[in-house]
Amino acid sequence: MDEFVTAIKQNIENSSIPTLNKKSSKYVELLRIILANNSEIKILDDKCSEEGDIGFDVPLHTIGLNYDAVLKYKTEFSSQYMVNFLGELFVREHMDKFVKILTDLKGDYHSMVNKYEYRKFGMRFFRDKLSFIFHASLIQMILTEDLKTM
């Protein structure tokens, strides 16, 4: 998991992501800001819902942004690709917290995690935070992916 995050940060720092036009350079600019900081997260209710959904908040100041910056990059934040990328990046950076949710599940693991499949992140932005929601099956997918590479 750390290799994924480290590789992304190195690619951004080394400017190895091509900037084909102004729109893509704004994406790179946004990613540079976010990756230059150490994100913090707050998992909502410290558990997943009965349907397996997990929500978490990322305070803007922990990723080098404020509300004005979010407005500046509103188009980039509105891209489903960017939402999924950032959501998975934050999950991978804080995987220990998310694994704890799976290991502490109260209820039927199969119906909460395996019954549905992760498809995409949802994200909303507020004055002081980004708020994400995703399905717990993503955690299982990442862990399985990591085990295959060991």
C-alpha positions as CSV (number, residue, x, y, z in Angstrom):
1,M,0.0,0.0,0.0
2,D,2.8,2.4,0.9
3,E,4.5,1.7,-2.4
4,F,1.4,2.9,-4.3
5,V,1.3,6.2,-2.4
6,T,5.0,6.7,-2.6
7,A,5.1,6.1,-6.4
8,I,2.3,8.6,-7.0
9,K,4.1,11.2,-4.9
10,Q,7.4,10.6,-6.7
11,N,5.8,10.9,-10.1
12,I,4.2,14.1,-9.2
13,E,7.4,15.5,-7.6
14,N,9.4,14.5,-10.7
15,S,6.9,16.0,-13.0
16,S,6.6,12.8,-14.9
17,I,2.9,13.3,-15.4
18,P,2.5,14.9,-18.8
19,T,0.7,18.2,-19.0
20,L,-1.1,18.1,-22.3
21,N,-3.2,21.2,-21.8
22,K,-4.2,23.8,-19.2
23,K,-6.9,21.5,-17.8
24,S,-4.5,18.7,-17.2
25,S,-1.9,21.0,-15.7
26,K,-4.5,22.2,-13.2
27,Y,-5.0,18.6,-12.2
28,V,-1.3,18.2,-11.6
29,E,-1.2,21.5,-9.7
30,L,-3.9,20.2,-7.4
31,L,-2.3,16.8,-6.9
32,R,1.1,18.5,-6.1
33,I,-0.6,20.5,-3.3
34,I,-2.4,17.5,-1.8
35,L,0.5,15.1,-2.0
36,A,2.9,17.6,-0.5
37,N,1.0,17.4,2.8
38,N,0.2,14.6,5.2
39,S,-3.5,14.0,5.2
40,E,-5.6,13.2,8.2
41,I,-8.9,11.5,8.2
42,K,-11.8,11.1,10.5
43,I,-13.9,8.0,9.9
44,L,-17.6,8.7,10.5
45,D,-19.0,6.7,13.4
46,D,-15.8,4.6,13.3
47,K,-17.7,1.8,11.6
48,C,-19.5,0.9,8.4
49,S,-23.2,0.9,7.8
50,E,-25.3,-2.3,7.6
51,E,-25.0,-2.0,3.8
52,G,-21.2,-1.8,4.1
53,D,-20.8,1.9,3.4
54,I,-17.9,3.8,5.1
55,G,-17.7,7.6,5.3
56,F,-14.7,9.6,6.2
57,D,-13.7,13.3,6.3
58,V,-10.5,14.9,5.3
59,P,-9.9,18.3,6.9
60,L,-8.8,20.7,4.1
61,H,-5.9,22.2,6.1
62,T,-4.3,18.7,6.3
63,I,-4.0,18.5,2.5
64,G,-2.8,22.1,2.0
65,L,-6.1,23.5,0.9
66,N,-8.8,25.9,2.1
67,Y,-12.3,26.7,0.9
68,D,-11.1,29.2,-1.7
69,A,-8.7,26.6,-3.2
70,V,-11.6,24.1,-3.4
71,L,-13.6,26.7,-5.3
72,K,-10.6,27.4,-7.6
73,Y,-10.3,23.6,-8.4
74,K,-14.1,22.9,-8.4
75,T,-14.0,21.6,-11.9
76,E,-11.1,19.2,-11.1
77,F,-12.8,18.1,-7.9
78,S,-16.0,17.4,-9.9
79,S,-14.3,14.8,-12.0
80,Q,-15.3,11.3,-11.0
81,Y,-11.8,10.2,-11.9
82,M,-10.3,12.7,-9.4
83,V,-12.8,11.8,-6.7
84,N,-12.0,8.1,-7.1
85,F,-8.3,8.7,-7.2
86,L,-8.2,10.9,-4.1
87,G,-10.6,8.6,-2.2
88,E,-8.5,5.5,-2.9
89,L,-5.3,7.5,-2.1
90,F,-6.6,8.5,1.3
91,V,-7.9,5.0,2.0
92,R,-4.4,3.5,1.1
93,E,-2.6,6.1,3.2
94,H,-4.8,5.3,6.2
95,M,-5.4,1.6,5.6
96,D,-4.7,0.6,9.2
97,K,-7.8,2.6,10.3
98,F,-10.0,1.0,7.6
99,V,-8.7,-2.6,8.3
100,K,-9.7,-2.1,11.9
101,I,-13.3,-1.4,10.8
102,L,-13.4,-4.7,8.9
103,T,-11.9,-6.7,11.8
104,D,-14.3,-5.1,14.3
105,L,-17.4,-5.7,12.2
106,K,-20.5,-6.5,14.2
107,G,-22.8,-8.5,12.1
108,D,-22.7,-10.7,9.0
109,Y,-19.4,-10.0,7.2
110,H,-20.7,-11.6,4.0
111,S,-23.8,-9.4,3.8
112,M,-22.0,-6.2,4.8
113,V,-18.8,-6.6,2.6
114,N,-19.4,-9.3,0.0
115,K,-23.0,-8.7,-0.9
116,Y,-22.2,-5.5,-2.8
117,E,-19.2,-4.4,-4.8
118,Y,-17.3,-1.2,-4.7
119,R,-17.9,0.9,-7.8
120,K,-16.9,4.5,-7.0
121,F,-16.5,7.1,-4.3
122,G,-19.0,9.7,-3.5
123,M,-17.5,13.1,-2.4
124,R,-18.9,16.4,-1.1
125,F,-17.0,19.4,-0.1
126,F,-17.7,21.7,2.8
127,R,-16.1,24.9,4.0
128,D,-13.5,23.0,6.0
129,K,-13.4,19.4,4.8
130,L,-13.9,16.9,2.0
131,S,-16.3,14.2,2.8
132,F,-16.0,10.8,1.1
133,I,-18.2,7.6,1.1
134,F,-17.4,4.2,-0.4
135,H,-18.2,0.6,0.0
136,A,-16.1,-1.6,2.4
137,S,-15.5,-4.2,-0.4
138,L,-12.8,-1.8,-1.7
139,I,-10.7,-2.5,1.5
140,Q,-11.0,-6.2,0.8
141,M,-10.0,-5.6,-2.9
142,I,-6.9,-3.6,-1.9
143,L,-5.8,-6.2,0.7
144,T,-6.3,-9.0,-1.8
145,E,-4.4,-7.1,-4.4
146,D,-1.5,-6.5,-1.9
147,L,-1.4,-10.2,-1.0
148,K,-1.1,-11.2,-4.7
149,T,2.0,-8.9,-5.0
150,M,3.8,-10.4,-2.0
